[in-house]
Amino acid sequence: MKPQQPLAKRLCVLGLLAGFCVHAAAAAQTPALDDKPAFIDSLIERMTLEEKIGQLRLISIGGDMPRPRILEELAAGHIGGTFNTVTRHDNRPMQDAAQRSRMKIPIFFAYDVVHGHRTIFPIGLGLASSWDMDTIARSGRVAAIEASADGLDMTFAPTVDISRDPRWGRTSEGFGEDPYLVSEIARTMVKAYQGKSPAARDSITASVKHFALYGAVEGGRDYNVVDMSPMRMHQDFLPPYRAAVEAGAGGVMVALNAINGVPASANSWLLRDLLRRDWGFRGITVSDHGAISELMRHGVARDGREAARLAIKAGIDMSMADSLYRDELPALVKAGEVDMGEIDAAVREVLGAKYDMGLFHDPYRRIGVAADDPQDVNAESRLHRSEARDVARQSIVLLENHQQTLPLKKRGTIALVGPLADSPIDMLGSWSAAGVAGQAVTLRQGMREALGDAATLGYARGANVTDDQHMVDYLNFLNWDNPEVVQDPRSAAEMIAEAVALANKADVIVAAVGESRGMSHEASSRTSLQLPPSQQRLLEALKQTGKPLVLVLMNGRPLELGWAKANADAILETWFSGTEGGHAIAEVLFGDYNPSGRLPISFPRSVGQIPTYYNHLRVGRPYVEGKPGNYTSQYFEEPTGPLYPFGYGLSYTQFELSDVSLSSRELSRGGTLEARVTVRNSGQREGATVVQLYIQDLVASVIRPVKELKAFRKVMLKAGEEQEVRFSLTEDDLKFFNAQLQQVAESGEFEVQIGLDSQRVQSQRFTLH
């Protein structure tokens, strides 16, 4: 029988005799710093319960408590980390305070670095539109370099929620609808942020979000519930999170939504069984903002005490912007409702994350010394404009180009109109971190610099983003002292008249329309995907001039573009393209860069078609193009299928694909099958295209999708050049989760489809034995 510990020792473990613990700690020998497990165990053994709970608190600077109080709490060892400060000058005093605490445990500094830090890159949908992992990695590496130079240790990113309902405002943050593409980007971004090691001075720890299924909220309404079958969950929505974990993400931010009746923040199956046991995650879990107290509003906790108990037992290590751990955990431990082992497990993960960040070796690893602080944190020299410009132009998707309207000639007179043509704040998009609107290049500025003296560029606003005052008030609510949506006081008729007069004198019209950045943001779910009426009226008036009409879309979600497709001569989807967006768009407009972006998300014809995604399950009565539609799965008022499909995008040149060739018509388990296709640039100029490979499982034990993306390759070809593209397929590419949640590849026939988007494909069949 194991001998019982002395009473004082047992009370120390329970955190009830702090004086003895301090004395015992002083006598103990601290393990070597390079022995991570022993070092952390030693810290935990010497900590009081109050200090342990302090490590589980993640405090928002400027939101949760005044700065003097924060310094006091840090010096007492009552805070584990902070977020929302982005300068070394601001962070250093807080780390100083932490170093004055009894245990001298460093704190970490976090921020939402989602698509750039000071240099802002295109939003997530824009990055995904490049279909280029090297390009995406470049954006993440620059973001890490800039954020770490400001003293930051962690980012709440990447956002890898699969989104198939564009009404959801946070569609803009993620990478689209497809689990394979989003998973590839998730791996890429985690490795880009964390570099060779999250302890490196120019690396930051990635905290992937929002775990889990946040993009599947019912009706596309933010913070809503998710009710989903386990099979669909594992097959379609969980893979990107797992990819991020397998890539080594040091953190996971837990989602605000409920999953099948259980909020994620109280979901032990999600956090303990799936994330830690099944996936082997060894990092830190962080609640989303205020999520633990929200358990009461969810209706699963009667009070704060129960909310804290549910969260810590479910596996929430750190409580973000929430006082419940501080207020409730001591009494819960004393009452035996929460075991000290559960507290220690959470503390161990927090300390482990700090260790992996290199903060125990040097608490000022990224903060540095005051003498090295930049004199101007917003200095131009701190930006990476060339990288931002290159990434932005690769994110642009050419949707329409009738009669080769684009590229535009650098001559004559061009009328630039639209409420987004000269709006620097909107170029940045949502969650633009420390980006400064004044440093963003607008479309007007970019076109003016591209043209020089070669042509005349006229400008008229033409319309407000919206004339709906309720919408304006909503979008400006959080920025009432510095509103983002500023209305032109003139009447709509006056502004349209000015724009039409300008257009009548021009050779071509470029109209910059879409959404303000706040319209595609957290808490900005929409019931409509149409352009606001103010902008639609402007476009209709411009169309009446008879001049060629080029639309430059700026938006964070797919929009309804039926009128635009029928009436515009060319359409560029530019998303919110970041600091160098104006230059990048101008380069595409004038042909200095040949667009190569492809859609990472389908564009529905109308909001009534949602959800519209390419890899939907097969049905017993499918609609077939060209055949009678009666008693088939369709909406009879309009054509079936998306307006623009997943993977779609045009170029200023043309590409042709050969038939698909397979190395064999049979694939054995453990073997490899090669699919080959030749792509040829049949146009007149150099360009890039994305060759996409899809698989259809023709007969299986459960219904399988009509097709699934399994590989892609971006290819640059000179005019007239051709290249053979080869893809290797194995049994793993054919696996799926069956009704028993087993990942299997079932024997049978499969179809390989290769194309330049998800609809225009060449195909061949093979059999898996």
N, C-alpha and C positions, 0 to 999 in steps of 0.2 A: 504493500500500500504506500502511495506517495506521501511523504511527510508534509504536514500542513505548514504554510508559510507563517512566520511570526505575525501577530496581529497588526503591528505598525506597518509591516511590509504590505499586508493585504489592504489596509486602509489607504496606503500610498497608491496602490494599483487602482483603487476605486476613486482616487482623486479627493479623498476626504481628510487627508492629513498632509497638507502642502508643506508645512515646515519640516517634517521628517524627510519628505521627498527631496527638498532642496539640499538638506544635509547629506542625504545618501548620494545625491547626484554629485556633490562636490568631491565625495570620496571615491567615486567611480572613475575608472579610466576610460576616456572616450576612444572608441574604436577608430582605426585609420579612416580618413575621409574617403579614400579610394575603395573601401569596402562598403558599397552602397547598402546592402541589407542590414549589416551590423551597425552601420552608422545611424541609419534611420531608426532601427529598433532601440538603440541607445537613447536617441532623442525622445522617443515616445515614452520610454521607461522613466525619464526624468521630468516629463511634463505633467503639470496639474490638469485636472479635468477642464478647468476654465481656459487654460492655454490650448488644450486640444480643440475645444469647441471654437476658439478663436481662429484656428487654422481652417475651419470649415466655412468661414464667412468671406464672401466676395462683395466688396463694397463699391458702389458707384460714386465717383467723385463728383461733388456738386449736387448730387441728388439725394443720397441717403442721410448725410449729416454734414454739418459745416466743417471746413478744413481744420480749424483748431481742434475740434473734437476728434477728428480722424487721427491727428498726430498723437493725441492722448491715448486713443485706443491702440494705436500701433505700438507705442512705447510700453503699453501694458501687455502686449502680446495677444490682443483680442481680434486681430484682423489677419486673414491669410493672403489676401490679394485685393487689388483694386482695378477698376477699369474707367475709362473715359478721360484720362490725362495723357497727353501726347507730346510732352516735351521733357527733356532731361532736367531742365531747370525746375519743373513742377514735381517730377518724380523723385529727385534726389533727397529732398527733405523728408519724404515719407520713408524711403529706405533708411535714412539716418535714424528716424524714430524707431523703426523696426530693429535696428542694430543696438538701440538702447534698451531693448526689452531684456528680460532675464535670460531667455533662451537664445536671443540674438538670431532667431530664424528669419531669413530674408522673406520679403513679400515679392510677388510677381505683379507685373503690370500688363493688362490686357486691353484689347480694343477690337472693334469690328472692322478689320482690314479685309474687305470682301473682294474688291476688284481694283486694288491699288491703295497706296497710303497717301503720299503727297502728290505723286504722279498718278492720275486716275486713268485706268484702262477701261475698255468697254465693259458694260455690265455682263453678268454671267451668260445671258443668252447671246450676247455679242461674241464673247470669248468662244463659246461652243460653236458658233457659226463658222469659225475658222477651220474646224475639223483638223486642227494641226496641233499636236501635243507639244512640239518644240516652241511654238508661238505662245501657247497657253502657259507653259513652264516659264518662259521669259517674263511674263507678266507677274507670276507668283514670286519669282526670285527677286525682281526689282522691288516688289512690295515688301518682301522680307528685309531686304537691305535698307530700305528707307524707314521701315517701322522700327527695326532694331537700332538704327542710328538715332531714333528719338527716345530710346530707352524702353521700348516695349518688348515683352517676352512672349506674349501669346496673342493669337488672333482667333476670333470666333468665326472661323471659316475653314474649309470651303462649305458653301451651301449646296448640298447634293440631293435635295428633295426632288423626286420625280414629280413633274407637274403636267397634268393632262386637262386641266380646267383653267384656261387663261383669264377667267374672271378673278382668280386669286392674285392679289397685288404682288405677292412675293415670287411670282413666276419670273420676274425680272432678275432675281438674285441667283437663280439656279441655272442649270444647263440643259433644260428641256425635258422631253417626254420619254427618252429611250434609256433603258437600264444599262445597256452595253456602253453607249457613248458617254453617259454620265459617269459610269464606273471608271472608264479610262481617264476622264478628266479629274475625278476624285483622287485617283492615285497620283496623277501628275501634279496636282496642286499641293497635296500633302508633302510630296518630296521636294517641291520647289520652295515651299515655306520653310521646311525644316532642314533643307540642304543636306550636307554630309552628316550633320548631327545637330539636334536642337540646342546643344550646348555651345555651338559656334556663335561668335559675337555677331555675325551677320545673319543669323537664323532666328526664326520665331516658331514656337510650338503651334501646330494646327489643332484646333478644336472643332471637329466636323459637326455640322448641324443640318437639320434639327431632328434629333433621333427620338421618334421615328415617324415616318409617313405623313409629315406635316403638309406636303404638297397635295395630299389626297383629301383635304378637309371637304366636308359635304357642301355641295353647291358653290365651291370656290370661295366660301366666306371665311375670312381669317378667324383663327382661334376656334373654329367649329370642330365637331366630332368627326372621327373616322371609324367606319364600321366596314371591315374587310375580311374576307376569308383568309385563313392562314396560307393556303396554297398561292393565292394571288400576291399576298404580302411577300412571301419568300421569292417568288418568281420575278416580280416586276418592281417592287418598291424598296426592298431591303438591300439588294446587291450593291448600290453605290456606297452606302454606309459601311458595309463589310469591306469593300475595296479600300476605303480610306483607312479603316482599322488595320487591314493587312499591309498597307503601305507604311504603317508606323505612326499614325496620328496619335499625338500624346494626350489629346483630350476629346471629349464628346459633350456637346451641348444637348441637353434633353429638351424635347419639344413641349409646347404648351398644350397640344391637343390631347384628347382621350383616344384610346385605341380599344375598340370593342368593349366600351363601357368602363375602362380603367384609365385614368389620366396617366400619361407617360411618366410624370414625376412621382407616381405612387405605384409604378408597375414593376414589380419584382421579376416577373417573367421576362420583361423587356431588358432590364438592366442587369439582373444577376444571372438568369438562366441563359438568355440568348447572347447578350453582349460579352459577359465575362466567361461563363462556362463553355458555351458552344463556340464562340469566336475567339476566345483567349485574350480579350482586351485587358491590358495591364496599365492603362492610363487613368486620367482623372475624369470624373463625370461632373458636369456643372448644370445646375438648373437654369432654365431661362428666367428672364427678369420677373421676379415676384411670383414664380410659379408655385412655390410651396404654399404660400398663403392662399393662392387661388384654389387649392384643393378644397377649401371650405365652400367656395362658390360652385365648384363642380358638384358638390354634394356628397363627397366621400369622406369628409372630415367634419366633425361637429364643431371643432374649435381649433385654435392654433396649436394646442398641445398635441392633438391627434394628427394634425397635418404634419408637424415636425416628426412625429413617430413614424408615420407612413413613409415619409420621404427618406429618412435615414435608413429604415429597414429595407426599402425598395432598392437602395443603392445610390442615392444622390450624395456625392462626396461634398460638394460645395454649394452653398445656398447663395444665389445671386440676388443682391438688392433685397434682402429679406432678413428680418430680425428674429424669426421664429427659432432658428437653431440656438441663437444666443439666449433667448428668453425661456425656451422650453426644455432643451436637452438636459441641463443639470438636474432638474426635478425628475425627468423621465429615467435618468440613470439611477438616481437615488431610490426611486420607487421600484426599480428592477424591470421597468417596461422596455427599456433599451439597454442592451448588454454593453459593458465597457469594450468588449471585443468588437462590437459593431462600430463604436466610435473610433477605436484604434485602427480598424481597417480603412475607414475613410481618411483618417489623418495620414496613414501610411501612403495612400495614393497621392494626397496633396504634397506631402514632403518628397515623395518620389518624383513627382512632376517638377518640383523646384530643383531637385538634384539633377534631373535630366536636362533642365535648362542651364545648368552650370552655376546656379546661384549660390550653392553652398561653397563652391570653390572661390567664387567672387561675386558677392551681392551686387557689385557695381559693374558687372560684366558688360552690360549694354548702356548703362547710364554714364560711365566714365567719370572723369574729373571735371570740375566746373571750368577750369581753364580752357578745356577743349569744346565747350558748348558753342554751337553756332551763334553768331551775333544776330542773325536774322533767320528764324526757323523757316520762314517762307521764302528764303532766297532762291532766286532762279537757278543758281548753281546746284541746288539740291534736287532738282527735277531730272527725270530721264525722258526727255521729249522724243528723241529719235526712236527709242523702244516703243513708246506709247503710240507714235504715229504709225509705225510698222504694224503693230498689233491691231490698231483701229482699222486700217485699210483692209486687213485680212478678214475682219469681222463683217464687212458690208456685203449684203446679198442683193444682187440684181434680180428683181422679180419680173419686170416687164421691160421690153425695149423694142417697140414697134418701129419698123422701117429704119432701124439703126439710128434712132434719135440721139442716143448716146454712143460714143462720147461727144460732148459739145465742142464746137469750134471756138477757139480763143479769138473771136472777132465780133464785130457788130455790137449790138446792145442786148444785154441780158437783164431781165426783170427778176429780182429775187424778192419773194413775198412770203409772208407767213409769220405767225407769232413765235415760232421757234428758230427763225433764221438768225436771230442776233441775241440769243438768250444764253449767256455763259453758264448760269447755274443749272440749266436743264441739260447741257452737254454732259455734265458729270454723272447724272443718274442717281439712283437711290444708294444709300449707305456709301457715301463718297469719302469716308474717313476724314483725313486732314487736308483733303483737296481744297484749293482756293478757287472760287468761281472766277475771280479776276485774272487768273492765270490760264483759264480755259480758252481755247481758240474756237470762236463761233463759226458757223457756216459763212456768214457774211465776211468775216475777217479772212477766212481761208480762201474764199473765192476771189476776194479783192487782191490778195497777195499772189495767187496763182495767175491772175490775169495781167497784173501790172498795168502797163499802158496799152496792151494789145486790144482791149475791148472796154466798153462802157458797162459798168454794173450799177443798175438802179435798185433801190430798196424801198419797200413799203411794208408796214406790218400787216395790213390787210384785215386783221381780226384779232380779238383776244383769244387766248387758249380756250376759254369758255366764257359765256355771258351769264352763266348760272351763278348768282351771288352765293347761294347756299354752298355750292361746290367750292367756290373761291374761299369762303370763310372756313370751310372744313380743311382745305389744303394749307391754309395759313395759320391754323389754330395753334400749332406748336411753335410758330415763328411769328407771332403777332407783332413783336417789336422790330422784326426785320423780314417782312413778308416775301415769300418766294414768288408768288403769283401776283404780279403788279398789273393792274388794269389800265389800259389806255382810256382816258375819260371821254374820248370822242364816241359818237354813235357808231353802231355797226355799219350803217349806210355810208357814213363819211369815210370810214376806213376802207370799205370795199370799193367805193368810187375812186379813191386815191390809187388803190392797187390796180384797178382796171385801166385807169388812165395811163399808169406806168406801163402796163402790159401791152396796151395798144401801140406804144412807141417802140416796143422791143421786138427782137427776132425770136426769142424763146422765153418761156416762163419757168422758173424753178421755184416750187412752192414747198416750204418746210413746214410740215404739219404733223400732228400726232398728239402726244400727251405731254403735260408738264411732268417733271420727274416725280413729283409727289403723287401723281395719279397711278404710278406703278411702284408701290412701296408697301411696307408693312401697314396693315389696317386700311389699305386702299383697294379693297375688293370692289368690283364693278358689276352692275347688272347688264350693262351694255358694252359691246366692243366696237361700237361705231365711233367715228370722229365726232367730237362735240358739234352741235348744230352751227355754232358760229364759224367754225372752220369749213364745214361742209358747204355752207352758203357761199363762202369765199371761193371755194374751188369751182362751184357751179358757175359763178360769175366769170371767173377766169377762163373757163372752158368756152364761154360764149364769145370770147374775143377771137377764137379761131387760131390762136397762136399755139405752137407746140407746147405741151404741158408736161413738165417733169416733176414728179413728186419725190421729195426726200422725206421719208418717214423717220420720226424720232419717237420711240415708244418702248415700253418694257414688257409688252405682251403681244401676242397676235391680235390684230384688229380685223374688223369686217371691212373688206376691201372690194366688194362687188362693184360699186360705182367707180372706184379708182381703176380697177382692171378694165372696165368697159370704156373709160373715158380718157385716162391718162396715156400719154405717148410713151412714157417710161416711168418706172417706179424703182427707187432704191430703198431698201430696208437698212437703216443705219443704226437702229436701236438707240441707246445713249452711249456715245462713242468715246467719251472721256476728254482728258486735257487737250489732246491733239486732234480731236474729232473733226474740227473745221478744216484743217489741212488735209486729213485723210479723205474726207468726203469730196473735197475739191479735186484731189488727185484722181479719184474715180470718175467724177463728172466730166473732167477734161481729158480723160484717157491717159493720164500719166501713170495710172495703175489700172490693170485689168482686174475687175472684181472676181473673186474666187470663193466667196462665202456660200455656205449651204445651210438651209434651215435646220435647226435642231429640234423644231417643234412644228406641228402641222397648223396651218391657218384654216379655221372653219369658214364656211360661206356666211354663216350667221350664228348668233349666240344660241339659237335653237338646235344647232347640230352638236353642241358640246355634250359629251366628250368626243372629240375627233382626234384619234391618234392612229398611226399606221399599223401597229402590231396588235390589233384587237383580235379577240377570239373568233373563231369561225362559228357560224350559225347554221341552222338547218334550212333556212330559206334566204339565202344570200341574194342581194341585188346584183344583177349582172348587166353591165353596160351594153346597150344595144338590144336588150330583150325586154319584153313587157314587165312593168314593175309591180303589177297587181299581186298582192299576197306575198311580197318579199320584204325584207328588212330595209326600210328606207323612210325618208320624209318626202311625201309626195309633192310638196309645194315647190321644191327646188332640187337641182341635181344632187345626186348622192356623192359623198366623198368630199375631201377638202378642196378649198380654193387653190391652195398651194400645199403640196405634200411634204412630209418629212424628207429631208435630204435634198430638197429642190434649190436650184440657183442657176442663173444664166451667166454668160461670159460675153466679152466682146469678140470672142472667136467661137468656133464650133468644134464639138468633139463627137467622134463616132466610136462605137464599140463593136468588136467582132462577136461572133458566136462564142459561147462558153465551151471550153474544152476541159475534160476531166482526165486525170491520169489513170483512173480506173472507174468502172461502174459499181465497184464493191469496196466497202471500207470494213476492214476487220478491226476488232477491238484491240487497242494497243497500237494500231497502225496509223498511217497518215495518207490522206487523199489530197491531191493538188488540183485546184481549180485555176484555169488560166483564161485570160482574156486580153486582147490587144486593143489599146485605146489610141486613137489617132486624132491629132489636131488638124482638122480639115479646113480651118479658117485661114485668115490672113495675118494673124499676129500671135505672139507668144502668150500663153495663158496656162492657168492651173485648173484642174478639175479634181473631183473626189470620186474615186471608183469605190462603190459600196457593194458588199456581199451580204446577202440575206439567205436565211435557211427556212424552209417550211417542212415541218414534220407532217407527213401526209396522213398517217394513221397512228393513233396512240391510245393509251388507256384512259386519258382524259382529253378534253378539247384543248387543242393547241392553237396558237395564233396563226393568222394568215401568212405571216412572215416575221422573222426576227433578225435584226442586224447582228452580224457576228464578226465582221472585219471591215476595214476601209483603208484606202491608201490615197494620199494626196499626191498628184503627179503634175509636174511642170513640163510642158512641151512647147517647143518652138513651132512656128507655122509649118505644116506639112510633116512634122515629126510624129513617129508612133513608138509605142513602148508596150512590151508584154508585161502584164501585171499578174503575179502569181500569189495565190492564197493557199495556205496549208490548213486542212481540216482534220481534226481528230475526234475521237469519241467524246471528249470533254465539251466540244462545241455543240454537241447534240443533246446534252443533259438538260433535264428540267425537273422541277419538283412535282412528284405525283400526288395522288390523294392521301397517301400516308406520310407526306412531307419527306420522302426519300428522294435524293437527287440521283436520277437514273437516266441512262440513254437506252431506249427500247429498240430492239431490232425492228427493221422495217425499211420502208422507202422514204427518201428525203429528196427535196428539190433545192438545188442551188440556184439562186437568182443573183445576177450581177448587173448593176445599172449605175446611172449617174444621179438617180434619186430613188425613192422607195417604190415608185410606180412604173417607171420606164426601165424594164429589166429584160435580160436574156437569161434563159434557164436551161438546166440539164438535171437529170435525176440519177441518184445512186442508191445503193442498198447497204444498210449496216447489218452485219451478221454478228 
